[in-house]
Amino acid sequence: MTQQHVYIQGTILNEETRCSLADLCALCGVSTEIINEMIDEGIITPEGPSIREWCFTAVAIKRVQTTMRLQRDLRINLPGCALALDLLEELEELRHLSRRR
């Protein structure tokens, strides 16, 4: 399996990177309410049994930041962002597969 790297504000995060809810909010400049709405919409999924123990991956950080850009720049609502993110990830996967051929 290839290791995935995510670039966040000049920092390279790998798939082992984990952050707390407070760290996610600080990194993305959003409130916990917005994060909870994204969780409810299925945009991100926390790891951990309780809100105090939640951890988020680098991919979750990227998804939150992309969602915020989609909302700000294109005025897309959260359900639309969830669909757009899924389509963008599928497109990225297809491009990766076509490069391997």
C-alpha positions in Angstrom: 0.0 0.0 0.0 1.3 3.4 -0.9 1.6 6.0 1.9 -0.6 9.0 1.4 0.6 12.5 2.3 -1.6 15.5 2.8 -0.2 19.1 2.5 -1.7 21.4 5.0 -0.6 25.1 5.2 3.0 24.3 4.3 3.1 21.2 6.5 3.3 17.6 5.2 1.0 15.3 7.2 1.0 11.5 6.6 -1.7 8.9 7.1 -0.5 8.3 10.7 -1.1 11.9 11.7 -3.9 12.4 14.3 -5.3 15.5 15.9 -7.9 16.2 18.6 -11.1 18.1 18.0 -9.6 21.3 19.4 -6.6 20.9 17.1 -8.8 20.3 14.1 -10.8 23.4 14.9 -7.6 25.5 15.3 -6.0 24.1 12.1 -9.1 24.7 10.0 -10.3 27.9 11.7 -13.8 26.5 12.5 -15.9 26.0 15.5 -16.8 22.7 17.1 -20.4 23.3 15.9 -19.3 23.3 12.3 -17.3 20.1 12.9 -20.3 18.4 14.4 -22.4 19.5 11.4 -19.8 17.9 9.1 -19.8 14.7 11.2 -23.6 14.6 11.0 -23.4 15.1 7.2 -20.8 12.3 6.8 -18.1 14.6 5.6 -15.7 13.4 8.3 -15.8 10.6 10.8 -14.0 10.9 14.2 -12.1 8.0 15.7 -12.6 7.3 19.4 -15.5 6.4 21.7 -16.3 9.9 23.1 -16.0 13.5 22.1 -13.2 14.0 24.5 -11.3 11.2 22.9 -12.0 11.9 19.3 -9.1 11.9 16.9 -9.1 13.1 13.3 -6.8 12.0 10.5 -4.9 14.2 8.0 -7.5 13.3 5.4 -10.2 14.7 7.7 -8.2 17.9 8.0 -8.0 18.1 4.3 -11.8 17.4 3.9 -12.7 20.1 6.4 -10.5 22.7 4.7 -11.8 21.8 1.2 -15.4 22.0 2.6 -14.8 25.4 3.9 -13.3 26.5 0.5 -16.3 25.1 -1.3 -18.7 26.9 1.0 -16.8 30.2 0.8 -15.9 30.2 -2.9 -18.9 28.4 -4.5 -21.5 28.8 -1.7 -22.2 25.0 -1.7 -24.2 23.7 1.3 -22.9 20.8 3.4 -24.8 18.0 1.6 -23.4 19.4 -1.7 -19.9 19.5 -0.2 -20.2 15.9 0.9 -21.1 14.9 -2.7 -18.4 17.1 -4.2 -15.7 15.7 -1.8 -16.7 12.1 -2.8 -16.5 13.0 -6.5 -13.2 14.8 -6.1 -11.7 11.8 -4.2 -13.0 9.4 -6.9 -11.5 11.5 -9.6 -8.2 11.6 -7.8 -8.3 7.8 -7.5 -9.1 7.3 -11.2 -6.2 9.6 -12.1 -3.9 7.7 -9.9 -5.0 4.4 -11.5 -4.6 5.7 -15.0 -1.0 6.9 -14.2 -0.1 3.4 -13.1 -1.0 1.8 -16.5 
